[in-house]
């Protein structure tokens, strides 16, 4: 039986991933610090479900706690690590930048060091579509340069990819970064647009629609994200024998290092998302149309050819399928 560390296990994606791994028979150690970036009640509700499942153990720990992280890795000796914990959110990085350096930089270094010193077989970590920043070549490909982030959050995620590469090159640690594209679904994060829209509409309040509703996002259903993570966990990268330092490919390396996009490969305009949500809720939204916000990008669109080639998996859940599932969960959980 594999022992897998899932960081951010009380978070949205971490909860779903831990649930899937437990269903597959893995022993899962879930780490989370249960911070108050959003309502911790929701995090505890997710955690209660996990703790009721045989094979799961919870560790409350801050990633930035160097001694605590060293002790955890030394005592547990994980086979694999799925590192999903991070300080999330583009707009919050404008308000509290130090939270991002503590969690996403110092915390990620502690994860890398734990993997290095205890011989973890594969580190899979969450990056973000935000790393594409000012890039306008569509769809976004892992083979494109991503040196122009437009938010500190994106910069920390790009830094994670660089840090992972250095550890793969120096110490032979197999690392795979996953650039997630706008994840949504049951048990989602309250700071995400779909969640905020649903809450406001049901309460009869207007919703803020940025970029006048013309924003496009590659909305990806959470179970598709989880399937991608599980597929990648079992595909340990090796060095690419065709890699050339003369014409370096950002998506691969001479080291045991890979990057994949996980997105639905289909950008959806925000106004269309709202239409689908209105239909699922059976009511019409009052819309405040506002300009693009600092740090936001107008469009995201994932090229998932590498993921499909290497794993045989391609996300395919449409918002017409996924949004009603989210609404059903929301109404059930909140009694709305």
Beta strands, then each sheet from edge to edge (+ up, - down):
strand 1: 3-7
strand 2: 27-32
strand 3: 56-60
strand 4: 80-83
strand 5: 122-128
strand 6: 175-180
strand 7: 183-184
strand 8: 207-209
strand 9: 216-217
strand 10: 220-221
strand 11: 257-262
strand 12: 268-269
strand 13: 287-289
sheet 1: 3+ 2+ 1+ 4+ 5+ 6+ 11+
sheet 2: 7+ 10+
sheet 3: 8+ 13+
sheet 4: 9+ 12-
end
